[in-house]
């Protein structure tokens, strides 16, 4: 469509064609809008002033929208004072040019088509700009050449154009929204576990949250040593494994509680994460795997687990130092190529924003990152789990259970999140309070013996027990879910004998 309006320059040294444009369509649209101001309601949803090739037309379009927004009539008479001193307008004969634009009432018939054409041609010009920028960047060898960085920058630029060409807004009728809500309820009913989202693999956590909901940003936070990466890895493995099994059983992706998962690991390498998953699946400790302290029987179990998981839809990106823009680019690509339905980022503070303000602007940078992750969740219609560090003030309190104010560096993390989960293991802290062991001659009532027995009782109570604290939830209640944690194979599971009962809705 655009080719018909491409202007070919005269023969000579400049052989490159002019940028895609249609000045006549721009003039016709402006004239139609001044004749019938109601057209503004339709075209302004998608069309902006910068989409016009002729800058003067863009300024006229902007002033028309401003007048209409103030409930004033926008026509050549009301617009005239606004362009008395416009230099470009003088070159066209002055404000009388506004009257010329309304000369053809026939433009009213095709006004919406003109608007769409102007928009499409603007996208083509943006694409040409990206292409030229790529060529200039690739040809410039004056600085240190980093082709991978150039490719990444080109991808980001192309996706910006693609975003521009996407839906600017999706207004749904209540019927459409209600139908989607009923489908989610039906999915939860048919799941048998009352899960409307993607499974976490933990029945107790699913019962509390209803699974992982699409378009949600879920913050999973904890102090070092609490096991937040282990829980994230468990969820990634459980969701991917559920999808793999459902496919084998003939259950389609739309009905499966599993999900293809993208795991962006900015802290650990891909093989370290794979070791954790293999340890969980085979029952062999990760430390034994790394040190090679395994028997032939263990090795056969390991090989069997690796063979069973070779088609696991879990994709690990361990590129260090990603920017939020680069992460979004990679996530879109995985969504398009692999059909992922769950994204995990480990961890949020290791991402960087687009600015270069250093530590002084770190809070602003974290705000940009959390906002970008929320936008990514909505754009791809998938849950995004972002791990986050907590501030050191947790260690200074007697009660070390985290609260929302412990989220490090920015309140925007709490604001942007739909769900905030904290991982807390009291065993970690009790272990550090171990008193001196009593000697063989120490009496039963000796303070050393009493203190040690008290510590042992406390350790028995908390050993292997963790808590997932739901500190914020836009979909339901908050509260604490006790779970079992096997430190040997870094696996979280349901705590059957804890007294925590999964509600029965039947």
Buried (B, 14 or more C-beta within 10 A) or exposed (E): EBEEBBEEEEEEEEEEEEBBBBBEBBBBBBBBBBBEBEBBEEBBEBBBBEBBBBEBBBBBBBBBBEBBEEEEEBBBEBBBEBBEEBEEBEEEEEBEBBBEBBEEEEBBEBBBEBBBBBBBBBBBBBBBEBEEBBEEBEEEEEEEEEEEEBEBBBBBBBBBBEBBBEEEEEEEEEEEEEEEEEEBEEBBEEBEBBBBBBBBBBBBBBBBBBBBBBBBBBBBBBBEEBBBBBBBBBBBBBBBBBBBEBBEEEBEBEEBBBBBBBBBBBBBEBEBBBBBBBBBBBBBBBEBBEEEEBEEEBBEBBEEBBEEBEEBBBBBBBBEEBBBBBBBBBBBBBBEEEEBBBBBBBBBBBBBBEEEEEEEBBBBBBBBBBBBBBBBBEBBEBBBBBBBBBBEEBEEEEEBBBBBEBBBBBBBBBEBBBBBBBBBBBBBBBBEEEBEEBEEEBEEEEEBBBBBEEBEEBBEEBBBBBBBBBBBBEEEEEEBBBBBBBBBBBBBBBBEEEEBEBEEEE
